[in-house]
Amino acid sequence: MEILGATLRVCVDDLETAIPFYERLAGGSAQRFERGGVEVAAIGCFLLMSGPPAELEVLRKVSATIAVKDVDDTHRVLTELGAHIVAGPIASPAGRNLIALHPDGSIYEYVDRNPS
């Protein structure tokens, strides 16, 4: 399993207000998409999310998004290490992903850029 980097997940009340701040902070432009009723803006190492409170409550439980070279390999390694795969691997707008519950109780999303 090869980890390529991590993205900080930030739930915000107003995406339109938050985007200019994070664009200036990260020195880049927002890449926007929607998934399951949640509006998302990826800006540098930040993933801003805004949407219905019930959806954001679930998203807040995921500590970070970790970019990996291959989700299938990551699935194998996590399983061998005793992690519980909560969801995936499935296709997402950013690539294939999975959600894993680590033995210590932490929850992370792992995503690759490989097409489904």
N, C-alpha and C positions, 0 to 999 in steps of 0.2 A: 504494500500500500504506500503510495507516495502522496504526501500532503503538499499542495501547491500554494496555499495561503488561506486566509480566513476573512470573513466579512462580518462586521458588527451589525446586528439587527436592532433597528430603532423603530418602535411603534410611536406614531405621532397622531395628534388629533386632526391636524390640517396639513395635508401633504403640500398644497400650493404655497403655504407660508414657510414650510420647512425646507423646501427644495432650494431656494436661493441661498439660504444660510449654508447648507451642506455643499452646494456647488462651489461657493467661494472658499469654504474651509478645505475642501478636497482638491480644488483647482481643476474641476472637470464638469462636464454636462451630465444631466440625469438621463438615464436610459429607463424608459417607463414601460410597464406592462401591468396587466390585471390578472388575478388568479383567484377564483372562488369568491368573488365579491370584494376582494382586497386590492386596493391600488398600491402599486409598488414602484419605487424609484431607486435604481442602483446608481450610486455616485461614489466613485473611488472605492474605498473599503467599507462604505456604509450602505445598508439596505434599509431604506425607509419604507414603512408600511402603514397604511391607514385604511380603516374600514369599520364594519360593524363590531361593536364591543365584544360580542361572543366569539367572533373570529380572532380578534386581537388577543383575547384572553388565552386562546390556544397557542397563538404565535409567540406570545411572551414567554412561554415555557421552554422554547428552544433558545439555548444560550448563544449560539453562533452558527453561521453557515461556513463549512470548511470545504474548500475546493480541493478535489483529489484528481489524480490522473485517470482512475478507472473505478466507478462505483461497484462493479461486480467484484473486483479484487478487495475493495474496502469492505463490502458485505462479508466476504469470506473471513477476512482478518478480524473484524468486529465480532463475528459469531464465535470464532476460535477463542477470543479473549473474554467471552462471557457477556457481551452486550446483547440486549434484546432489540431486534429490528421492529420498530413500531409501524413503519410504512415503507413500501418500496422494495426494490428500486422501481421508479416510475419516471415517465417523461415529464419535464417541466419546461417553462419558457427559457430557463437558463441552461438546460441540459438534463441528464438523468439524475435523479436524486433519491436519497433514502433518509429516513429519520431513525436515529438510534438512541436508545436509553442505555447509558453506560452503567456499569455495576455500582458506581458511586451515586447514582441518581441523576446525573447531568444528562440533558437531552441536547443532541446536536443534529443539524442537517448536514449531510454530505452530498456534494454535487460535482459532477464532471461535465465537460463540454461535449461529450460524445453524443451523436444523434441516436435517437431511439430506433 
